[in-house]
Amino acid sequence: MKPIVAIMYDFDKTLSPRDMQEYAFIPGIGMTAPDFWENCNRLMRTYEMDSILAYMYFMVEQSKERNFRITREEFRRQGKIVELFDGVCEWFERINEYGEEKGVKIEHYVISSGLKEIIEGTPIAKYFTKIYSAEFLYNKNGEAIWPAMAVNYTSKTQFVYRINKGVLDVTEHAGLNESTPDDQKRIPFSNMIYIGDGLSDVPCMKLVKTSGGHSVAVYQDKTHEAVKLLKNGRVSYIAKADYTAGGKLDTTIKAIIDQIKACNVTKAIYLNDIAENETEKK
């Protein structure tokens, strides 16, 4: 079987220049982005809330107060106008084709604190094997009423382990927590690439990097947090958030795929030599 390479992405400021709520939801309730996020942060500090639960609660409350009905369909509609970085729309097919040329299967995953429903409305949603993100529970009228899933910077790591073990269903916990021999894990850490943009991605980037995988911090300008992450050894590489063919990010990811392929070939040769030696002993 072909080795599988998992490329995992944050979304906001990694695939898109801004937080996804800022394109349609926040203007829809008549607020500015700074005011919206300051209100969310005030809730978080006042009630010692998780930051993701705070913003989800504030979205529900504001939608009620301002008579702005939020449904799964509305969020998906909002996803259609989310801006993406240069080259993102062409990125997935190009990287998949490169993996095919190299004899590996590429799988793409989102691990984001943004909203799953908005991501599902973007033109790139079809390329993801799984989208792990915050999500609402909806009432019988289809309106968002309660968080069904909240994904913060530390809980993101759970999904890296799910991808590692092949336990992709978020309701399946026994298989996730069972001890699994490394050679039985669906995608070893050495075959993983995590692409993120900042401190909220550090637990995932550090986990993947220290476990033998590869982490890349993307930035929009050189003063970004990505430079500090590289200097502090929290990521393997940094690159501008430009996904166009021939750019630094494109070249870096393809080089990592080459390295993963080479490591899998040498590992296969080693295992074959061991198996032949055992056969000769018999």
Secondary structure, DSSP 4 states (H G I P E B T S, - for coil): -PPEEEEEE--BTTTBSS-GGGTTHHHHTT--HHHHHHHHHHHHHHHT--HHHHHHHHHHHHHHHTT---BHHHHHHHHTT----TTHHHHHHHHHHHHHHHT-EEEEEEEEEEEHHHHHTSTTGGGEEEEEEEEEEE-TTSBEEEEEE---TTTHHHHHHHHHHT---TT--HHHHS---GGG-SS-GGGEEEEE-SGGGHHHHHHHHHTT-EEEEEESSTTSHHHHHHHTTS-SEEEES--STTSHHHHHHHHHHHHHHHHHHHHHHHHHHHHHHHHHH-
